[in-house]
Amino acid sequence: MSNLGNDTGRAVFEHSLPSSIARPAPTAERAVREKWIRDKYQHTFYVEPQPENGEPNEVRFLRAVRQSDYAAMLWCIAHKVDINFHDPDENSVSALHIAVLVRSRTCTEQWQNSLSVVAPADRMSPTQNQNAPIVELLLLNGADADSRDSDAWTPLHHCACHDFVNCAVVLIRYNAKLDRRDFDNKVRR
């Protein structure tokens, strides 16, 4: 997670921090630091206000995941996006499915057709898939490790099918079930 960047997190969660409020020092009293953390992350007091009449957060969020745009993902999370939203126009995938698959050159035929918003040049080979930190970010913020797309595939099914070991390890660490079956009654291993 650390490679996603503290600076980006600060830019999102401290965007509207008044100059009269200072970030507490590491040596500050525990109660002061805890209040700061609650105000910053739980209450999101210093996050940029959401624009009126903007696009839905879920649309913005799925686009951010497709583009691996960490700052936009954090913005949506800070604005209480439904992290388990399933895109009805893209095989009913969740953000977690997209994080696993969006850069895959070896997508199944259904994915090559259904993920039309991702150009083939933007995809990577399985060994180049570096989305494990994004997968972990989503899981840390409540993504369902066992969510299913319209073919009853979980993100772990896709990891197994495409040899995305790093993402699979993260999913398993966050208790993804190993025995989920798809509509063909298969367990992908």
N, C-alpha and C positions, 0 to 999 in steps of 0.2 A: 504494500500500500504506500510506503514512503516514497516510491519513485513517482507517484502521481503528483506530489508536490504540495508542500505547506503553503507556498506563495499563492497558488491557485485557490486553495481553501480559504486563505485569508481574504483574497480578493472578493470571493463570493460572500463569506459569512461576516466580513467586516466592511462591506461596501459602503454602508451608510453610517459608519461609526462616527459620532460627533467628536469634534476635536477636544471637547471638554472631558471626554472619557478616555482614559489611558488603559492599555492592556496591562494587567497586573504582572509584576515581576515574578520569576520562579520562586523567589524568597518571600513573597507575600503570604499572609496568613491563609490557611487552608479554606476558611469560610469565604474569603474574598475571591480566591481562585475558583471555588465551586460555583459561586454566584456568577462569575464571569462566564464560565462554561455553560451554565444553564441559560443565561441570557443570550449567549452567542449561538448555541446549537439547538437547544430545546425550544426556546421562545423565538429564536431567529429575529431578535430585535434590530440587528444591524444589517440585515439582508436588503438588497435593492428592492424597492416596492415593485409589485407585479403591475405591469401596464394594464390599463383598462382596455377591454375589447381586443386583447391580443389573442394569438392562437392558443388553443387548449394546451395545458402543460404536458399532457400525455403525448401529443403530437410532437411537441418540441423535444420531449425526453427521448422518444424513440429515434428521432433524427439525430440527437446528440450521441446516442449509443451507436447508431450506424456509422457515424463519423468519428467515433472514439474521441469526442469532444468533452474532456473531463470537466472543464469549467461550466459548460452548458448543462452537463449531467448534475453537477453539484447545485447549480442554480435551481434546477427543477426539484431536486431532493429538498432543498431549503424551502421551496414553495409547496411542500407537501404533496408532490405528485403521487399518483397511484402507481407505485413501483411494479405492481403485478398486472398492470393493464395489458390486455392482449389486443394486438392490432388486427381488427377484423378484415382488413384489406390485404394482409400479408400472411396467409396461412395460420392466422390466429396465434402468432408468436408473441412471446413476452420479451421484455428488454433483455432478460437473461439468455433467451434463445439467440437473440440478435448478437449479444456480446460474444457468445461462443462461435457463431457462424459467420458473421459479417465479413470477415477477411479470409474466408476459406476458398481456395481454388478447387477443392475436391467436393464441393457441395453436390448433393444428390440432384438428380434432374429436376425434381419438384422445386428445390431451392434455387437452382439456376434460373428457373422460370419465374418463381414467385418473388425473389428478391431483386426485382428489376431496378430498384433504386440504387443498387450497388453495382457499379461498372466492373467488369471482369478485371480491369487493370488495378482496381482497388482491393482485390482479394489477395491473400497470401497462401503459401503452401502450409500444410499442417505443422511442419517444423518451425515455421516462422510465426505461427499464431502466438501473439504476445498479449492476448486479452485477459489473462488470468487476473491482473490487478483490477480490471474493470468488473470482472465476474465477482471478485471478492467485495468490491465497493457495493455492488448491487445486493449481495447477500448480507453484508453488514447493515444495510438499510432496509431489510425486510423482504427481499425478493424470495419467492418460493422456489427452492431448489428442485422441487418435483413438479413444477408447472408443466402442462402439456400443451402442445400445439394441436392443430386440427387433425393430425395423424396420430395423436396420442404419444408423440415423442417428447421426452423430457430433454433438458439441456445435456444431461449425462448421456442419453442415447446418441446425440450428435457428437459429443466428445469421443465416444467409443467408436462410432462409425468412421470418424475422420482422424483418429489417433491424436486427439488434442489432449495429451497427457497432463500438461500444466493446468488447464481448465478443469479437467476431470478430478485432479487431486484437490483443487479448491472446493469443488462441488461436494466431494466425498467428505472433506473436512467439515463442511457445513451440513452434514447429515443427509445428503441426497440418497434416496433409496436405490439400492443396487438391483432390486428385483422387479422394477416397473416393466410392464409389458406394453407393447404398442398394439395397434388394431390387428396386426397380423399374429398376435400372441407371441411375439419374439422379445427376448431380453437381449439387448445389445451389449456385448462384452468385447 
